[in-house]
């Protein structure tokens, strides 16, 4: 009897990473005065988790500006 050694559940590593990064679309970003794009500090799956972390960061570092953003990451095609 032959065994099927092909694992249908295996995915290339980059697809797995892309999927996981799409799960965490809510982000806390640091707004820098000279930068066009904000600096992502951390990511969360839910907006409420991101807002909770935002309140903590604002208390710990009141001199920096932080905002919660929805970062819709798109997969880049690899050719």
N, CA, C and O of each residue as an XYZ file, in Angstrom:
316
protein
N       0.851     -1.177      0.000
C       0.000      0.000      0.000
C       0.891      1.231      0.000
O       1.807      1.340      0.814
N       0.627      2.143     -0.897
C       1.449      3.354     -0.960
C       0.875      4.415     -0.027
O      -0.331      4.486      0.211
N       1.775      5.227      0.486
C       1.378      6.305      1.391
C       1.487      7.628      0.666
O       2.413      7.848     -0.115
N       0.555      8.489      0.925
C       0.582      9.826      0.339
C       1.511     10.688      1.186
O       1.198     11.017      2.330
N       2.640     11.043      0.619
C       3.602     11.864      1.359
C       3.439     13.343      1.073
O       4.124     14.171      1.672
N       2.537     13.686      0.162
C       2.307     15.095     -0.160
C       1.362     15.688      0.871
O       0.250     15.194      1.052
N       1.785     16.714      1.528
C       0.981     17.381      2.546
C       0.212     18.513      1.894
O       0.802     19.524      1.512
N      -1.106     18.357      1.762
C      -1.930     19.383      1.120
C      -2.063     20.632      1.972
O      -2.418     21.693      1.457
N      -1.784     20.530      3.267
C      -1.920     21.682      4.151
C      -0.670     22.543      4.196
O      -0.663     23.589      4.845
N       0.383     22.121      3.518
C       1.617     22.916      3.564
C       1.488     24.121      2.650
O       0.989     24.016      1.530
N       1.941     25.257      3.136
C       1.921     26.505      2.368
C       3.324     27.068      2.365
O       4.091     26.845      3.302
N       3.659     27.785      1.330
C       4.954     28.472      1.381
C       4.993     29.429      2.569
O       3.972     29.996      2.959
N       6.161     29.595      3.125
C       6.323     30.411      4.329
C       5.831     31.838      4.124
O       5.229     32.415      5.030
N       6.077     32.418      2.948
C       5.674     33.811      2.734
C       4.161     33.972      2.706
O       3.655     35.025      3.097
N       3.422     32.960      2.255
C       1.964     33.048      2.278
C       1.445     32.995      3.709
O       0.489     33.690      4.054
N       2.071     32.178      4.533
C       1.668     32.082      5.931
C       1.915     33.396      6.651
O       1.066     33.852      7.417
N       3.052     34.002      6.419
C       3.378     35.285      7.043
C       2.413     36.359      6.565
O       1.955     37.174      7.366
N       2.098     36.374      5.276
C       1.166     37.371      4.740
C      -0.211     37.209      5.371
O      -0.859     38.203      5.699
N      -0.662     35.980      5.544
C      -1.956     35.729      6.162
C      -1.975     36.227      7.602
O      -2.926     36.886      8.021
N      -0.928     35.913      8.358
C      -0.871     36.342      9.752
C      -0.820     37.858      9.869
O      -1.412     38.426     10.787
N      -0.126     38.516      8.958
C      -0.043     39.974      9.042
C      -1.380     40.622      8.715
O      -1.674     41.708      9.214
N      -2.196     39.978      7.886
C      -3.520     40.529      7.580
C      -4.465     40.392      8.754
O      -5.427     41.153      8.859
N      -4.216     39.440      9.641
C      -5.072     39.270     10.814
C      -4.948     40.445     11.770
O      -5.910     40.800     12.451
N      -3.792     41.034     11.822
C      -3.518     42.128     12.757
C      -3.541     43.460     12.023
O      -2.504     44.102     11.853
N      -4.719     43.872     11.593
C      -4.826     45.090     10.787
C      -4.912     46.360     11.613
O      -4.604     47.440     11.111
N      -5.325     46.255     12.869
C      -5.373     47.440     13.730
C      -3.989     47.682     14.293
O      -3.342     46.760     14.789
N      -3.539     48.913     14.216
C      -2.175     49.227     14.645
C      -2.152     50.511     15.453
O      -2.983     51.400     15.274
N      -1.181     50.581     16.344
C      -0.880     51.826     17.043
C       0.333     52.407     16.341
O       1.365     51.749     16.207
N       0.197     53.641     15.896
C       1.270     54.288     15.141
C       1.763     55.517     15.882
O       0.989     56.252     16.495
N       3.060     55.719     15.811
C       3.677     56.934     16.360
C       3.729     57.952     15.232
O       4.246     57.664     14.153
N       3.198     59.133     15.481
C       3.205     60.198     14.480
C       4.456     61.034     14.672
O       4.640     61.679     15.704
N       5.301     61.012     13.672
C       6.562     61.750     13.732
C       6.433     63.037     12.932
O       5.813     63.031     11.868
N       6.993     64.130     13.406
C       6.794     65.427     12.746
C       7.365     65.502     11.330
O       6.781     66.167     10.474
N       8.481     64.842     11.065
C       9.121     64.977      9.761
C       8.805     63.840      8.802
O       9.257     63.862      7.657
N       8.047     62.858      9.236
C       7.778     61.686      8.410
C       6.416     61.803      7.735
O       5.459     62.321      8.311
N       6.351     61.314      6.514
C       5.083     61.291      5.786
C       4.204     60.164      6.319
O       3.011     60.349      6.559
N       4.814     58.994      6.500
C       4.078     57.841      7.004
C       4.317     57.686      8.501
O       5.428     57.918      8.979
N       3.292     57.299      9.238
C       3.491     57.055     10.672
C       4.309     55.789     10.891
O       4.350     54.906     10.034
N       4.951     55.711     12.034
C       5.739     54.535     12.403
C       4.843     53.577     13.185
O       4.304     53.941     14.230
N       4.687     52.358     12.680
C       3.868     51.364     13.359
C       4.623     50.879     14.592
O       5.758     50.412     14.499
N       3.972     50.997     15.748
C       4.580     50.568     17.003
C       4.228     49.109     17.275
O       5.104     48.309     17.603
N       2.958     48.765     17.142
C       2.500     47.399     17.393
C       1.169     47.168     16.687
O       0.481     48.123     16.328
N       0.808     45.910     16.488
C      -0.413     45.539     15.768
C      -1.321     44.681     16.650
O      -0.871     43.976     17.553
N      -2.621     44.773     16.347
C      -3.616     44.016     17.095
C      -4.692     43.503     16.154
O      -4.883     44.029     15.058
N      -5.393     42.466     16.601
C      -6.507     41.935     15.812
C      -7.777     42.762     16.007
O      -8.603     42.855     15.099
N      -7.934     43.353     17.171
C      -9.163     44.108     17.428
C      -8.846     45.575     17.713
O      -7.775     45.923     18.209
N      -9.815     46.412     17.380
C      -9.651     47.845     17.615
C      -9.593     48.149     19.110
O      -8.828     49.010     19.545
N     -10.398     47.443     19.886
C     -10.416     47.721     21.328
C      -9.070     47.397     21.980
O      -8.643     48.104     22.893
N      -8.402     46.344     21.525
C      -7.064     46.047     22.055
C      -6.080     47.146     21.684
O      -5.251     47.548     22.501
N      -6.172     47.629     20.453
C      -5.279     48.704     20.007
C      -5.534     49.980     20.806
O      -4.589     50.670     21.188
N      -6.796     50.296     21.058
C      -7.112     51.502     21.824
C      -6.634     51.389     23.269
O      -6.179     52.377     23.846
N      -6.730     50.207     23.856
C      -6.221     50.009     25.210
C      -4.719     50.235     25.283
O      -4.218     50.855     26.221
N      -4.007     49.726     24.283
C      -2.558     49.927     24.253
C      -2.217     51.392     23.981
O      -1.228     51.912     24.497
N      -3.039     52.049     23.169
C      -2.851     53.474     22.890
C      -2.917     54.286     24.184
O      -2.079     55.159     24.411
N      -3.897     54.004     25.024
C      -4.024     54.732     26.294
C      -2.799     54.511     27.178
O      -2.330     55.435     27.843
N      -2.287     53.291     27.181
C      -1.085     52.997     27.961
C       0.115     53.784     27.433
O       0.850     54.388     28.214
N       0.314     53.782     26.120
C       1.446     54.509     25.534
C       1.346     56.008     25.783
O       2.355     56.668     26.032
N       0.138     56.544     25.718
C      -0.036     57.983     25.963
C       0.289     58.346     27.404
O       0.780     59.443     27.669
N       0.020     57.434     28.344
C       0.375     57.695     29.745
C       1.873     57.564     29.974
O       2.461     58.343     30.725
N       2.495     56.570     29.322
C       3.920     56.324     29.539
C       4.812     57.335     28.832
O       5.867     57.702     29.351
N       4.398     57.787     27.656
C       5.212     58.746     26.888
C       4.318     59.879     26.380
O       3.967     59.913     25.201
N       3.952     60.800     27.264
C       3.035     61.875     26.872
C       3.619     62.840     25.847
O       2.870     63.578     25.206
N       4.930     62.850     25.679
C       5.536     63.777     24.717
C       5.397     63.291     23.273
O       5.499     64.090     22.342
N       5.163     61.986     23.076
C       4.994     61.447     21.723
C       3.521     61.447     21.338
O       2.639     61.413     22.196
N       3.270     61.487     20.031
C       1.894     61.444     19.519
C       1.628     60.062     18.933
O       2.390     59.579     18.095
N       0.546     59.429     19.378
C       0.156     58.102     18.909
C      -1.284     58.150     18.421
O      -2.089     58.945     18.906
N      -1.598     57.297     17.462
C      -2.962     57.152     16.961
C      -3.217     55.687     16.643
O      -2.289     54.942     16.327
N      -4.479     55.277     16.728
C      -4.882     53.951     16.265
C      -5.247     54.086     14.796
O      -6.005     54.977     14.414
N      -4.707     53.204     13.983
C      -5.009     53.232     12.552
C      -5.403     51.833     12.099
O      -5.049     50.839     12.733
N      -6.133     51.769     11.004
C      -6.424     50.497     10.354
C      -5.490     50.407      9.168
O      -5.618     51.168      8.209
N      -4.559     49.488      9.231
C      -3.528     49.352      8.208
C      -3.897     48.186      7.308
O      -3.623     47.029      7.626
N      -4.511     48.497      6.199
C      -4.944     47.472      5.252
C      -3.755     47.070      4.391
O      -3.451     47.716      3.388
N      -3.098     46.008      4.792
C      -1.922     45.545      4.056
C      -2.377     44.690      2.885
O      -3.240     43.823      3.025
N      -1.792     44.944      1.755
C      -2.113     44.152      0.570
C      -0.936     43.263      0.246
O       0.223     43.623      0.448
N      -1.270     42.081     -0.268
C      -0.203     41.176     -0.676
C       0.465     41.728     -1.912
O      -0.198     42.201     -2.835
N       1.772     41.665     -1.923
C       2.508     42.090     -3.102
C       2.748     40.873     -3.966
O       3.118     39.813     -3.461
N       2.540     41.017     -5.269
C       2.768     39.888     -6.157
C       4.257     39.673     -6.336
O       5.024     40.617     -6.523
N       4.642     38.427     -6.275
C       6.043     38.068     -6.436
C       6.207     37.482     -7.826
O       5.577     36.478     -8.158
N       7.046     38.100     -8.635
C       7.259     37.608    -10.000
C       8.608     36.986    -10.134
O       8.967     36.515    -11.213
